[in-house]
Amino acid sequence: MESLFNFRFQKSLQQLEHPKVIRETRKNSYGDIGDQLDMLYKDMLAGKLDATGEWHKAIKAVKDANPKP
């Protein structure tokens, strides 16, 4: 009985921690803000401030690799 309680408690704890883990993983994966601004600047010069720009592709890749629950 105690092991079932511990399992459920651990599962609940993991579910509470999951959004924090996702946020931290995304934050680390986005890269330096200066690099992101450089990507945006280059996309602006290329006229690609839509889904075809490199910045959008990079951010989307991080979000796709680390989806929210």
N, C-alpha and C positions, 0 to 999 in steps of 0.2 A: 504494500500500500504506500509506504514511504517513497519507494522508487518511482511510482506513478506520479505522486505529488511533485517530486523533484523534476521529473521529466516535463510535466506541465508548467512548472514554475520556470524552468530553463527556456522552454518554448515561448512562454509569454515574455520573458526578458529579451529574448532574441528579436521578437516582433517589435518590441519597444525600441530596441537599439538599431533596427534595420534602417529607418529613415536617416538616422545620424550617420550611419556607415555610408549610405548612398551619397549624402551631402558631402562628406569628407572625401570620398573617392572622386566625385565629380570635381570638387574644388581642386584637388591635386592633379587631376587629368586635364583641366582647362589650360593650364600653362600660365606663363607670366602675362600680366595685364599689358605690359609694353608690347609683347609679341602679338597679343590679340589686337591692340590698337594699330599696329603695323599692318596686320592682315586686313583690317577694316579700311585703312588708308589706301592700300593697294587695290582693294575691291572697289573703292570709290573711284579711283583713277581709271579702272577698267570698266566702270559703269555696271558693276555687278553687286549691287546692294540688295539682291534678292537671293533666292535659294541656290543660285548658281555660283555665288561667291565662295571663296576659300574659307572665310571666317565662318560662314553659315555651315559649311560642310564639316569643319572641325568641331564646332559646338554640337552639331547634330550627332556626330559620331560618338562623342562623349555621352550625350543623353541616351542614345540608343544602346550603348554598351552598359549603361547603369540606369535602367528604367526605375521610375518610382513605383511603389507597390499599388 
